[in-house]
Amino acid sequence: MTEAGIWSPIPRSIAIFRALNLGDLLCTIPALRALRLSLPGTRITLIGLASAIPVVERFNSYVNELLLFPGDPAFPEQAARMDELPEFYRRVRDSDFDLILQMHGSGAQSNQIVQRMGARRWAGFVPEASQQEPGRLMTWPHHLPEVHRYLALLSYLGLPASDDALEFPLSDDDHREADAAATHAGVDLDRTIFIHPGARMPSRRWPLDRFADVMQRLAGEGWQLAVTGSPDETELAASLIHRARVPAANFSGKTSLGGLVGLLQRGRMVICNDTGISHLAAAVRLPSVVIASGSDVARWAPLDAGLHRVLHAPTPCRPCSYFQCPIGHPCALGVSVDQVMEEAQSQLGAIHE
């Protein structure tokens, strides 16, 4: 590891500001792994959301602790708890971090937040090339996939960072939970295709009727089906199964995160929206067909294009930040059931005629 710039002296404690949801956080794991390899004795704190708790617990060899961020009106991931912000900033300043890394986007909004945290040094992304500072502040790399952006930042800061593999370690308890869930649902995971109809924003969801059509076709080909989702998506999952009118296990909200990934690891495929589960599939090398509605495909698509097929309809309004599409959802409607089936059958080894 270089001993120059922000790394001299070697920091005893680092905070990483990345207050984003599951999929976004998983895309940072390769960078966290590289950081830990270079700084084995440094205490690393993630400043993030409550949804990061199970991830930090699982990756405790990379991250020592999680400090919860109350939110900010500029960030859509959670409603900002403004009354908690003064105490949050006091706690961060009292922690006396040697270095804070801004890994929450371009820095257009987040750099002001990081600077209020009062660390001795801070580094990260800046939105404009004129703001770049060698070895400390890197211009936001619009052209790179999400995983590679944070590896590029560490490289710019002088650390070796090239391993872009996602990972999600599973425990014996995770495997036991997955086995019990599969047995209870009566599914043979080797013959099971997972369907994940949810996404945090409705604008990122493929129409439920199209997912139902896909399920009917797959069931007609003899595949077993299982619908997944977060605890907040149980009604969505139940509605999909009702519309599909074919046998399907419903795992929505019924497993822990580790139990869900234990199921995915042994399945045949997942068909999903461009959301966190696509990154979980990439982490355990489960083939996937991902329908990307509204998202920046070049940024968020899994890196292995052979194992993970991403379908999207080009639209001038992509990427979209609307919660509900105001113009009729052309990005989602532009992906047909036939397209999804063709990619699914190709992945399953049967070319669609």
BALOBA-1460 file (C-alpha; in Angstrom, 3 decimals):
// residues 353
<rec num="1" residu="m" x="0.000" y="0.000" z="0.000"/>
<rec num="2" residu="t" x="1.226" y="3.488" z="-0.784"/>
<rec num="3" residu="e" x="2.247" y="5.564" z="2.209"/>
<rec num="4" residu="a" x="1.639" y="8.956" z="0.536"/>
<rec num="5" residu="g" x="-1.165" y="11.494" z="0.506"/>
<rec num="6" residu="i" x="-4.249" y="10.604" z="2.507"/>
<rec num="7" residu="w" x="-2.643" y="7.362" z="3.687"/>
<rec num="8" residu="s" x="0.229" y="9.028" z="5.545"/>
<rec num="9" residu="p" x="0.095" y="8.355" z="8.380"/>
<rec num="10" residu="i" x="-1.889" y="5.145" z="7.921"/>
<rec num="11" residu="p" x="-5.377" y="5.883" z="9.300"/>
<rec num="12" residu="r" x="-6.375" y="4.124" z="12.493"/>
<rec num="13" residu="s" x="-10.054" y="4.650" z="11.716"/>
<rec num="14" residu="i" x="-12.008" y="5.206" z="8.493"/>
<rec num="15" residu="a" x="-15.669" y="5.957" z="7.912"/>
<rec num="16" residu="i" x="-17.306" y="5.239" z="4.559"/>
<rec num="17" residu="f" x="-20.364" y="7.291" z="3.699"/>
<rec num="18" residu="r" x="-22.705" y="5.167" z="1.565"/>
<rec num="19" residu="a" x="-26.284" y="5.516" z="2.801"/>
<rec num="20" residu="l" x="-27.915" y="3.420" z="0.083"/>
<rec num="21" residu="n" x="-30.028" y="0.272" z="-0.192"/>
<rec num="22" residu="l" x="-29.108" y="-3.390" z="-0.564"/>
<rec num="23" residu="g" x="-28.189" y="-3.600" z="-4.241"/>
<rec num="24" residu="d" x="-26.152" y="-0.394" z="-4.102"/>
<rec num="25" residu="l" x="-24.323" y="-1.639" z="-1.036"/>
<rec num="26" residu="l" x="-23.527" y="-5.035" z="-2.559"/>
<rec num="27" residu="c" x="-21.886" y="-3.268" z="-5.494"/>
<rec num="28" residu="t" x="-19.432" y="-1.747" z="-3.022"/>
<rec num="29" residu="i" x="-18.292" y="-5.070" z="-1.515"/>
<rec num="30" residu="p" x="-15.329" y="-5.498" z="-3.909"/>
<rec num="31" residu="a" x="-14.067" y="-2.051" z="-2.899"/>
<rec num="32" residu="l" x="-14.565" y="-2.810" z="0.804"/>
<rec num="33" residu="r" x="-12.644" y="-6.048" z="0.333"/>
<rec num="34" residu="a" x="-9.780" y="-4.203" z="-1.360"/>
<rec num="35" residu="l" x="-9.751" y="-1.567" z="1.380"/>
<rec num="36" residu="r" x="-9.519" y="-4.205" z="4.094"/>
<rec num="37" residu="l" x="-6.692" y="-6.023" z="2.301"/>
<rec num="38" residu="s" x="-4.682" y="-2.806" z="2.210"/>
<rec num="39" residu="l" x="-5.597" y="-1.723" z="5.755"/>
<rec num="40" residu="p" x="-5.879" y="-4.886" z="7.862"/>
<rec num="41" residu="g" x="-5.501" y="-3.063" z="11.172"/>
<rec num="42" residu="t" x="-7.731" y="-0.070" z="10.499"/>
<rec num="43" residu="r" x="-11.159" y="0.228" z="12.099"/>
<rec num="44" residu="i" x="-13.697" y="0.670" z="9.284"/>
<rec num="45" residu="t" x="-17.160" y="2.125" z="9.942"/>
<rec num="46" residu="l" x="-19.939" y="2.235" z="7.385"/>
<rec num="47" residu="i" x="-22.252" y="5.232" z="7.631"/>
<rec num="48" residu="g" x="-25.413" y="3.853" z="6.088"/>
<rec num="49" residu="l" x="-29.054" y="2.854" z="6.412"/>
<rec num="50" residu="a" x="-30.766" y="0.321" z="8.657"/>
<rec num="51" residu="s" x="-31.154" y="-1.956" z="5.612"/>
<rec num="52" residu="a" x="-27.375" y="-2.400" z="5.743"/>
<rec num="53" residu="i" x="-27.490" y="-4.143" z="9.133"/>
<rec num="54" residu="p" x="-27.627" y="-7.756" z="7.815"/>
<rec num="55" residu="v" x="-24.958" y="-6.960" z="5.221"/>
<rec num="56" residu="v" x="-22.556" y="-5.456" z="7.749"/>
<rec num="57" residu="e" x="-23.122" y="-8.404" z="10.074"/>
<rec num="58" residu="r" x="-22.266" y="-10.795" z="7.240"/>
<rec num="59" residu="f" x="-19.225" y="-8.832" z="6.054"/>
<rec num="60" residu="n" x="-17.802" y="-8.072" z="9.474"/>
<rec num="61" residu="s" x="-14.333" y="-9.005" z="8.258"/>
<rec num="62" residu="y" x="-14.479" y="-5.933" z="6.000"/>
<rec num="63" residu="v" x="-16.559" y="-3.537" z="8.123"/>
<rec num="64" residu="n" x="-16.299" y="-3.262" z="11.895"/>
<rec num="65" residu="e" x="-19.476" y="-1.326" z="12.621"/>
<rec num="66" residu="l" x="-22.464" y="0.477" z="11.160"/>
<rec num="67" residu="l" x="-23.364" y="4.049" z="12.072"/>
<rec num="68" residu="l" x="-26.936" y="4.845" z="11.045"/>
<rec num="69" residu="f" x="-27.517" y="7.932" z="8.911"/>
<rec num="70" residu="p" x="-30.859" y="9.673" z="9.656"/>
<rec num="71" residu="g" x="-31.248" y="10.786" z="6.056"/>
<rec num="72" residu="d" x="-31.327" y="14.008" z="4.102"/>
<rec num="73" residu="p" x="-34.122" y="15.586" z="2.021"/>
<rec num="74" residu="a" x="-31.879" y="15.354" z="-1.060"/>
<rec num="75" residu="f" x="-31.730" y="11.541" z="-0.843"/>
<rec num="76" residu="p" x="-34.796" y="9.415" z="-1.695"/>
<rec num="77" residu="e" x="-33.809" y="6.175" z="0.045"/>
<rec num="78" residu="q" x="-35.607" y="6.997" z="3.287"/>
<rec num="79" residu="a" x="-37.610" y="9.808" z="4.844"/>
<rec num="80" residu="a" x="-35.163" y="12.171" z="6.503"/>
<rec num="81" residu="r" x="-35.357" y="12.263" z="10.303"/>
<rec num="82" residu="m" x="-34.240" y="15.863" z="10.568"/>
<rec num="83" residu="d" x="-34.521" y="16.004" z="14.355"/>
<rec num="84" residu="e" x="-31.836" y="13.294" z="14.623"/>
<rec num="85" residu="l" x="-29.251" y="14.996" z="12.406"/>
<rec num="86" residu="p" x="-27.608" y="17.227" z="15.075"/>
<rec num="87" residu="e" x="-26.977" y="14.227" z="17.328"/>
<rec num="88" residu="f" x="-25.747" y="12.200" z="14.329"/>
<rec num="89" residu="y" x="-23.159" y="14.842" z="13.406"/>
<rec num="90" residu="r" x="-22.086" y="15.164" z="17.021"/>
<rec num="91" residu="r" x="-21.553" y="11.423" z="17.254"/>
<rec num="92" residu="v" x="-19.533" y="11.316" z="14.022"/>
<rec num="93" residu="r" x="-17.327" y="14.202" z="15.121"/>
<rec num="94" residu="d" x="-16.826" y="12.591" z="18.532"/>
<rec num="95" residu="s" x="-15.705" y="9.403" z="16.782"/>
<rec num="96" residu="d" x="-12.707" y="11.408" z="15.556"/>
<rec num="97" residu="f" x="-12.225" y="9.485" z="12.308"/>
<rec num="98" residu="d" x="-8.820" y="9.869" z="10.690"/>
<rec num="99" residu="l" x="-10.408" y="9.653" z="7.237"/>
<rec num="100" residu="i" x="-13.890" y="9.656" z="5.693"/>
<rec num="101" residu="l" x="-14.399" y="8.262" z="2.202"/>
<rec num="102" residu="q" x="-17.337" y="9.693" z="0.263"/>
<rec num="103" residu="m" x="-18.726" y="6.734" z="-1.707"/>
<rec num="104" residu="h" x="-22.291" y="8.008" z="-1.998"/>
<rec num="105" residu="g" x="-22.472" y="9.056" z="-5.631"/>
<rec num="106" residu="s" x="-20.905" y="11.994" z="-7.424"/>
<rec num="107" residu="g" x="-20.700" y="14.223" z="-4.387"/>
<rec num="108" residu="a" x="-23.064" y="16.888" z="-5.704"/>
<rec num="109" residu="q" x="-25.158" y="16.475" z="-2.541"/>
<rec num="110" residu="s" x="-23.074" y="14.185" z="-0.367"/>
<rec num="111" residu="n" x="-19.798" y="16.107" z="-0.142"/>
<rec num="112" residu="q" x="-21.371" y="18.844" z="1.979"/>
<rec num="113" residu="i" x="-22.644" y="16.160" z="4.344"/>
<rec num="114" residu="v" x="-19.231" y="14.507" z="4.584"/>
<rec num="115" residu="q" x="-17.500" y="17.821" z="5.263"/>
<rec num="116" residu="r" x="-19.847" y="18.447" z="8.192"/>
<rec num="117" residu="m" x="-18.641" y="15.202" z="9.783"/>
<rec num="118" residu="g" x="-15.391" y="16.821" z="10.880"/>
<rec num="119" residu="a" x="-12.834" y="14.134" z="10.003"/>
<rec num="120" residu="r" x="-9.137" y="15.010" z="9.859"/>
<rec num="121" residu="r" x="-9.119" y="14.064" z="6.164"/>
<rec num="122" residu="w" x="-11.735" y="13.189" z="3.601"/>
<rec num="123" residu="a" x="-11.588" y="11.875" z="0.049"/>
<rec num="124" residu="g" x="-13.945" y="10.637" z="-2.614"/>
<rec num="125" residu="f" x="-15.820" y="11.662" z="-5.717"/>
<rec num="126" residu="v" x="-16.496" y="15.165" z="-6.980"/>
<rec num="127" residu="p" x="-19.010" y="16.015" z="-9.720"/>
<rec num="128" residu="e" x="-16.837" y="18.328" z="-11.841"/>
<rec num="129" residu="a" x="-13.391" y="17.833" z="-13.372"/>
<rec num="130" residu="s" x="-12.377" y="21.289" z="-12.125"/>
<rec num="131" residu="q" x="-12.797" y="20.004" z="-8.551"/>
<rec num="132" residu="q" x="-10.503" y="17.016" z="-8.990"/>
<rec num="133" residu="e" x="-7.469" y="16.799" z="-6.739"/>
<rec num="134" residu="p" x="-4.824" y="14.113" z="-7.449"/>
<rec num="135" residu="g" x="-4.776" y="11.363" z="-4.853"/>
<rec num="136" residu="r" x="-7.830" y="12.674" z="-2.980"/>
<rec num="137" residu="l" x="-10.773" y="13.865" z="-5.076"/>
<rec num="138" residu="m" x="-11.731" y="11.985" z="-8.244"/>
<rec num="139" residu="t" x="-14.128" y="13.185" z="-10.923"/>
<rec num="140" residu="w" x="-17.270" y="11.021" z="-10.933"/>
<rec num="141" residu="p" x="-16.720" y="8.339" z="-13.635"/>
<rec num="142" residu="h" x="-20.062" y="8.380" z="-15.467"/>
<rec num="143" residu="h" x="-18.911" y="5.746" z="-17.966"/>
<rec num="144" residu="l" x="-18.101" y="2.949" z="-15.505"/>
<rec num="145" residu="p" x="-20.354" y="0.183" z="-14.118"/>
<rec num="146" residu="e" x="-21.194" y="0.699" z="-10.461"/>
<rec num="147" residu="v" x="-18.827" y="-1.967" z="-9.120"/>
<rec num="148" residu="h" x="-15.923" y="-0.533" z="-11.086"/>
<rec num="149" residu="r" x="-16.551" y="3.043" z="-9.931"/>
<rec num="150" residu="y" x="-15.518" y="2.326" z="-6.349"/>
<rec num="151" residu="l" x="-12.580" y="0.178" z="-7.351"/>
<rec num="152" residu="a" x="-11.499" y="3.038" z="-9.610"/>
<rec num="153" residu="l" x="-11.743" y="5.430" z="-6.674"/>
<rec num="154" residu="l" x="-9.479" y="3.285" z="-4.510"/>
<rec num="155" residu="s" x="-7.008" y="2.943" z="-7.378"/>
<rec num="156" residu="y" x="-7.046" y="6.726" z="-7.808"/>
<rec num="157" residu="l" x="-6.344" y="7.064" z="-4.099"/>
<rec num="158" residu="g" x="-3.330" y="4.799" z="-4.454"/>
<rec num="159" residu="l" x="-4.589" y="1.394" z="-3.285"/>
<rec num="160" residu="p" x="-4.525" y="-1.863" z="-5.304"/>
<rec num="161" residu="a" x="-8.128" y="-2.596" z="-6.302"/>
<rec num="162" residu="s" x="-8.875" y="-4.836" z="-9.282"/>
<rec num="163" residu="d" x="-10.910" y="-7.826" z="-8.052"/>
<rec num="164" residu="d" x="-14.488" y="-7.045" z="-9.119"/>
<rec num="165" residu="a" x="-16.139" y="-10.297" z="-7.988"/>
<rec num="166" residu="l" x="-19.293" y="-9.949" z="-5.915"/>
<rec num="167" residu="e" x="-19.712" y="-12.279" z="-2.968"/>
<rec num="168" residu="f" x="-22.276" y="-13.247" z="-0.363"/>
<rec num="169" residu="p" x="-20.974" y="-15.764" z="2.191"/>
<rec num="170" residu="l" x="-23.546" y="-18.207" z="3.541"/>
<rec num="171" residu="s" x="-23.515" y="-19.883" z="6.954"/>
<rec num="172" residu="d" x="-24.709" y="-23.337" z="7.955"/>
<rec num="173" residu="d" x="-27.767" y="-21.648" z="9.475"/>
<rec num="174" residu="d" x="-28.534" y="-20.005" z="6.128"/>
<rec num="175" residu="h" x="-28.386" y="-23.367" z="4.365"/>
<rec num="176" residu="r" x="-30.575" y="-25.011" z="7.000"/>
<rec num="177" residu="e" x="-33.127" y="-22.215" z="6.725"/>
<rec num="178" residu="a" x="-33.178" y="-22.523" z="2.933"/>
<rec num="179" residu="d" x="-33.572" y="-26.311" z="3.110"/>
<rec num="180" residu="a" x="-36.450" y="-26.000" z="5.570"/>
<rec num="181" residu="a" x="-38.193" y="-23.332" z="3.469"/>
<rec num="182" residu="a" x="-37.869" y="-25.401" z="0.293"/>
<rec num="183" residu="t" x="-39.134" y="-28.539" z="2.031"/>
<rec num="184" residu="h" x="-42.089" y="-26.688" z="3.549"/>
<rec num="185" residu="a" x="-42.988" y="-25.212" z="0.147"/>
<rec num="186" residu="g" x="-42.554" y="-28.561" z="-1.595"/>
<rec num="187" residu="v" x="-40.143" y="-27.289" z="-4.256"/>
<rec num="188" residu="d" x="-37.168" y="-29.009" z="-5.837"/>
<rec num="189" residu="l" x="-34.670" y="-26.148" z="-6.061"/>
<rec num="190" residu="d" x="-32.807" y="-27.777" z="-8.946"/>
<rec num="191" residu="r" x="-35.979" y="-27.328" z="-11.009"/>
<rec num="192" residu="t" x="-37.095" y="-23.989" z="-9.581"/>
<rec num="193" residu="i" x="-37.143" y="-20.617" z="-11.315"/>
<rec num="194" residu="f" x="-37.523" y="-17.624" z="-8.997"/>
<rec num="195" residu="i" x="-39.697" y="-14.681" z="-9.971"/>
<rec num="196" residu="h" x="-39.108" y="-11.358" z="-8.214"/>
<rec num="197" residu="p" x="-41.758" y="-8.793" z="-9.258"/>
<rec num="198" residu="g" x="-40.870" y="-6.061" z="-6.780"/>
<rec num="199" residu="a" x="-38.633" y="-3.015" z="-6.746"/>
<rec num="200" residu="r" x="-38.559" y="-0.106" z="-4.338"/>
<rec num="201" residu="m" x="-40.167" y="2.281" z="-6.846"/>
<rec num="202" residu="p" x="-43.162" y="1.274" z="-8.986"/>
<rec num="203" residu="s" x="-41.464" y="3.008" z="-11.930"/>
<rec num="204" residu="r" x="-38.818" y="0.261" z="-11.830"/>
<rec num="205" residu="r" x="-41.322" y="-2.626" z="-11.963"/>
<rec num="206" residu="w" x="-42.228" y="-4.616" z="-15.062"/>
<rec num="207" residu="p" x="-46.033" y="-5.048" z="-15.291"/>
<rec num="208" residu="l" x="-47.408" y="-7.771" z="-13.052"/>
<rec num="209" residu="d" x="-49.534" y="-9.229" z="-15.861"/>
<rec num="210" residu="r" x="-46.380" y="-9.833" z="-17.908"/>
<rec num="211" residu="f" x="-44.672" y="-11.600" z="-15.025"/>
<rec num="212" residu="a" x="-47.821" y="-13.734" z="-14.721"/>
<rec num="213" residu="d" x="-47.683" y="-14.596" z="-18.432"/>
<rec num="214" residu="v" x="-44.037" y="-15.652" z="-18.071"/>
<rec num="215" residu="m" x="-44.949" y="-17.853" z="-15.113"/>
<rec num="216" residu="q" x="-47.717" y="-19.559" z="-17.096"/>
<rec num="217" residu="r" x="-45.356" y="-20.330" z="-19.961"/>
<rec num="218" residu="l" x="-42.601" y="-21.631" z="-17.683"/>
<rec num="219" residu="a" x="-45.063" y="-23.801" z="-15.763"/>
<rec num="220" residu="g" x="-46.265" y="-25.202" z="-19.083"/>
<rec num="221" residu="e" x="-42.682" y="-26.244" z="-19.805"/>
<rec num="222" residu="g" x="-42.495" y="-28.157" z="-16.534"/>
<rec num="223" residu="w" x="-40.527" y="-25.737" z="-14.372"/>
<rec num="224" residu="q" x="-41.349" y="-25.182" z="-10.720"/>
<rec num="225" residu="l" x="-41.856" y="-21.572" z="-9.707"/>
<rec num="226" residu="a" x="-41.215" y="-19.549" z="-6.576"/>
<rec num="227" residu="v" x="-42.016" y="-15.880" z="-6.001"/>
<rec num="228" residu="t" x="-39.700" y="-13.823" z="-3.806"/>
<rec num="229" residu="g" x="-39.946" y="-10.387" z="-2.259"/>
<rec num="230" residu="s" x="-39.275" y="-8.304" z="0.816"/>
<rec num="231" residu="p" x="-41.697" y="-8.213" z="3.755"/>
<rec num="232" residu="d" x="-43.157" y="-5.046" z="2.201"/>
<rec num="233" residu="e" x="-43.899" y="-6.938" z="-1.017"/>
<rec num="234" residu="t" x="-45.999" y="-9.809" z="0.320"/>
<rec num="235" residu="e" x="-49.210" y="-8.420" z="-1.179"/>
<rec num="236" residu="l" x="-47.487" y="-7.887" z="-4.519"/>
<rec num="237" residu="a" x="-46.223" y="-11.486" z="-4.508"/>
<rec num="238" residu="a" x="-49.653" y="-12.861" z="-3.559"/>
<rec num="239" residu="s" x="-51.276" y="-10.800" z="-6.299"/>
<rec num="240" residu="l" x="-48.845" y="-12.163" z="-8.876"/>
<rec num="241" residu="i" x="-49.498" y="-15.763" z="-7.879"/>
<rec num="242" residu="h" x="-53.243" y="-15.113" z="-8.045"/>
<rec num="243" residu="r" x="-52.928" y="-13.661" z="-11.546"/>
<rec num="244" residu="a" x="-50.630" y="-16.399" z="-12.820"/>
<rec num="245" residu="r" x="-53.030" y="-19.179" z="-11.787"/>
<rec num="246" residu="v" x="-50.236" y="-21.760" z="-11.711"/>
<rec num="247" residu="p" x="-48.653" y="-23.516" z="-8.721"/>
<rec num="248" residu="a" x="-45.960" y="-21.330" z="-7.180"/>
<rec num="249" residu="a" x="-44.258" y="-21.181" z="-3.811"/>
<rec num="250" residu="n" x="-44.434" y="-17.818" z="-2.084"/>
<rec num="251" residu="f" x="-41.226" y="-16.951" z="-0.224"/>
<rec num="252" residu="s" x="-41.950" y="-13.229" z="0.000"/>
<rec num="253" residu="g" x="-41.129" y="-12.001" z="3.485"/>
<rec num="254" residu="k" x="-40.781" y="-15.565" z="4.783"/>
<rec num="255" residu="t" x="-36.997" y="-15.882" z="5.011"/>
<rec num="256" residu="s" x="-34.071" y="-13.926" z="6.321"/>
<rec num="257" residu="l" x="-31.729" y="-12.394" z="3.772"/>
<rec num="258" residu="g" x="-29.320" y="-15.286" z="4.261"/>
<rec num="259" residu="g" x="-32.115" y="-17.830" z="3.875"/>
<rec num="260" residu="l" x="-33.225" y="-16.186" z="0.640"/>
<rec num="261" residu="v" x="-29.721" y="-16.257" z="-0.807"/>
<rec num="262" residu="g" x="-29.415" y="-19.891" z="0.282"/>
<rec num="263" residu="l" x="-32.484" y="-20.615" z="-1.843"/>
<rec num="264" residu="l" x="-31.166" y="-18.627" z="-4.796"/>
<rec num="265" residu="q" x="-27.809" y="-20.364" z="-4.724"/>
<rec num="266" residu="r" x="-29.454" y="-23.711" z="-5.462"/>
<rec num="267" residu="g" x="-32.092" y="-22.566" z="-7.960"/>
<rec num="268" residu="r" x="-31.965" y="-22.598" z="-11.746"/>
<rec num="269" residu="m" x="-32.668" y="-18.935" z="-12.518"/>
<rec num="270" residu="v" x="-34.251" y="-15.723" z="-11.330"/>
<rec num="271" residu="i" x="-36.371" y="-13.404" z="-13.461"/>
<rec num="272" residu="c" x="-36.549" y="-9.996" z="-11.845"/>
<rec num="273" residu="n" x="-36.566" y="-6.251" z="-12.096"/>
<rec num="274" residu="d" x="-33.338" y="-4.295" z="-11.924"/>
<rec num="275" residu="t" x="-33.134" y="-4.285" z="-8.147"/>
<rec num="276" residu="g" x="-31.131" y="-5.764" z="-5.273"/>
<rec num="277" residu="i" x="-31.921" y="-9.397" z="-6.030"/>
<rec num="278" residu="s" x="-30.075" y="-9.151" z="-9.355"/>
<rec num="279" residu="h" x="-26.881" y="-8.389" z="-7.431"/>
<rec num="280" residu="l" x="-27.562" y="-11.240" z="-5.007"/>
<rec num="281" residu="a" x="-27.922" y="-13.540" z="-8.019"/>
<rec num="282" residu="a" x="-24.616" y="-12.272" z="-9.377"/>
<rec num="283" residu="a" x="-22.961" y="-12.878" z="-6.010"/>
<rec num="284" residu="v" x="-23.958" y="-16.579" z="-6.007"/>
<rec num="285" residu="r" x="-23.721" y="-17.025" z="-9.810"/>
<rec num="286" residu="l" x="-27.395" y="-17.776" z="-10.312"/>
<rec num="287" residu="p" x="-28.370" y="-17.136" z="-13.956"/>
<rec num="288" residu="s" x="-30.797" y="-14.269" z="-14.323"/>
<rec num="289" residu="v" x="-32.995" y="-12.379" z="-16.717"/>
<rec num="290" residu="v" x="-33.268" y="-8.790" z="-15.561"/>
<rec num="291" residu="i" x="-35.869" y="-6.344" z="-16.877"/>
<rec num="292" residu="a" x="-34.430" y="-2.855" z="-16.469"/>
<rec num="293" residu="s" x="-37.219" y="-0.278" z="-16.335"/>
<rec num="294" residu="g" x="-35.978" y="3.265" z="-15.966"/>
<rec num="295" residu="s" x="-32.537" y="2.475" z="-14.574"/>
<rec num="296" residu="d" x="-29.122" y="3.297" z="-16.010"/>
<rec num="297" residu="v" x="-28.375" y="-0.067" z="-17.604"/>
<rec num="298" residu="a" x="-24.673" y="0.543" z="-18.212"/>
<rec num="299" residu="r" x="-24.254" y="1.458" z="-14.550"/>
<rec num="300" residu="w" x="-26.274" y="-1.279" z="-12.859"/>
<rec num="301" residu="a" x="-26.191" y="-4.346" z="-15.134"/>
<rec num="302" residu="p" x="-24.340" y="-7.339" z="-13.658"/>
<rec num="303" residu="l" x="-20.832" y="-7.581" z="-15.055"/>
<rec num="304" residu="d" x="-21.161" y="-11.135" z="-16.437"/>
<rec num="305" residu="a" x="-23.370" y="-10.547" z="-19.473"/>
<rec num="306" residu="g" x="-23.303" y="-14.242" z="-20.329"/>
<rec num="307" residu="l" x="-24.796" y="-15.356" z="-17.035"/>
<rec num="308" residu="h" x="-27.092" y="-12.370" z="-16.552"/>
<rec num="309" residu="r" x="-29.211" y="-11.161" z="-19.463"/>
<rec num="310" residu="v" x="-30.478" y="-7.594" z="-19.100"/>
<rec num="311" residu="l" x="-33.414" y="-6.452" z="-21.211"/>
<rec num="312" residu="h" x="-34.339" y="-2.813" z="-21.641"/>
<rec num="313" residu="a" x="-36.135" y="-0.507" z="-24.028"/>
<rec num="314" residu="p" x="-34.123" y="2.618" z="-24.856"/>
<rec num="315" residu="t" x="-36.038" y="5.771" z="-23.903"/>
<rec num="316" residu="p" x="-34.841" y="9.384" z="-23.839"/>
<rec num="317" residu="c" x="-35.957" y="9.815" z="-20.219"/>
<rec num="318" residu="r" x="-33.678" y="7.048" z="-18.878"/>
<rec num="319" residu="p" x="-32.378" y="7.047" z="-16.170"/>
<rec num="320" residu="c" x="-35.570" y="7.955" z="-14.345"/>
<rec num="321" residu="s" x="-35.980" y="9.151" z="-10.770"/>
<rec num="322" residu="y" x="-39.783" y="9.314" z="-10.733"/>
<rec num="323" residu="f" x="-41.516" y="7.132" z="-8.158"/>
<rec num="324" residu="q" x="-44.413" y="6.606" z="-10.573"/>
<rec num="325" residu="c" x="-43.912" y="7.010" z="-14.310"/>
<rec num="326" residu="p" x="-45.848" y="10.092" z="-15.531"/>
<rec num="327" residu="i" x="-45.823" y="9.170" z="-19.246"/>
<rec num="328" residu="g" x="-47.232" y="5.644" z="-19.449"/>
<rec num="329" residu="h" x="-44.154" y="3.578" z="-18.556"/>
<rec num="330" residu="p" x="-42.695" y="3.056" z="-22.070"/>
<rec num="331" residu="c" x="-39.410" y="1.684" z="-20.704"/>
<rec num="332" residu="a" x="-41.243" y="-1.220" z="-19.031"/>
<rec num="333" residu="l" x="-43.833" y="-1.792" z="-21.755"/>
<rec num="334" residu="g" x="-41.052" y="-1.859" z="-24.328"/>
<rec num="335" residu="v" x="-39.870" y="-5.243" z="-22.995"/>
<rec num="336" residu="s" x="-42.154" y="-8.044" z="-24.157"/>
<rec num="337" residu="v" x="-42.995" y="-11.402" z="-22.640"/>
<rec num="338" residu="d" x="-41.552" y="-13.070" z="-25.751"/>
<rec num="339" residu="q" x="-38.218" y="-11.322" z="-25.189"/>
<rec num="340" residu="v" x="-38.065" y="-12.465" z="-21.585"/>
<rec num="341" residu="m" x="-38.967" y="-16.018" z="-22.525"/>
<rec num="342" residu="e" x="-36.361" y="-16.111" z="-25.275"/>
<rec num="343" residu="e" x="-33.615" y="-15.092" z="-22.878"/>
<rec num="344" residu="a" x="-34.890" y="-17.435" z="-20.161"/>
<rec num="345" residu="q" x="-34.999" y="-20.412" z="-22.504"/>
<rec num="346" residu="s" x="-31.563" y="-19.579" z="-23.821"/>
<rec num="347" residu="q" x="-30.240" y="-19.563" z="-20.279"/>
<rec num="348" residu="l" x="-31.988" y="-22.821" z="-19.537"/>
<rec num="349" residu="g" x="-30.460" y="-24.461" z="-22.588"/>
<rec num="350" residu="a" x="-33.516" y="-24.515" z="-24.851"/>
<rec num="351" residu="i" x="-33.459" y="-21.921" z="-27.618"/>
<rec num="352" residu="h" x="-36.847" y="-20.303" z="-28.130"/>
<rec num="353" residu="e" x="-38.308" y="-21.107" z="-31.541"/>
